[in-house]
């Protein structure tokens, strides 16, 4: 059964962390509706959605992906690179303990789930402002006994690796190579997003559907031409908090 752990969005998102974006006013009611529409899309694509409660004093907690990396064998509870986010992980660990044995990234390591892109038994891990070398080394130590290969990828231009690259299947990577070092994927077919649609590279595949943020017609056309079933979702207000589609859930088979 495909399970999606999400977290309720709270008004505190207005005080979210920002690294690459200038703060803009967020329409809270619209952000809440966009989050609900996202959860509805997950359900309609076949996922069972679990919603954790909002966490008081933690504006970014809705971005639940960053708190864990869930593999078939184990779940790794991360240590976010933003100090304000480190307390988010306890409740996620409690929720995931029902499904997987847990491992924990420890100080001085930092790792955020948005930097971890799984393709088969390879974990591409963004070396970013939020994930450091020690965090990557700890992830490698936890996953090597289960047959995973960890490959660091430089992320010079955006918050997380998956802000700039996501896997579409069929040995195809959708990427914004201005924001991430695409040399890691020489053996893949690269589908490039244009400069005008720089934020389009963050997609989420759920079952047979590729979810794409609305407002990127050229990327939508490109994915459709690849034979993919594409569904667009409005994400305008959540993107003001530096969000993408992947960061709003933890998806795994339970």
Protein Blocks (a to p, Z undefined) as FASTA:
>chain_A
ZZdddddddfklmmcccfkbccddddfklmmmmmmmmmmmmmmnopacddddddehiakl
mmmmlmpccdfkbccddddfblklmmmmmmmmmmmmmmpccdddddfbdcdfklpccehj
accddddfkbcfklmmmmmmmmmmnopacdddddfkbmblklmoccebjoiacddfklbc
fklmmmbccddddfklmmlmpccdehjbccddehilklmmmmmmnopacddddfklmmmn
opafklmpccddZZ
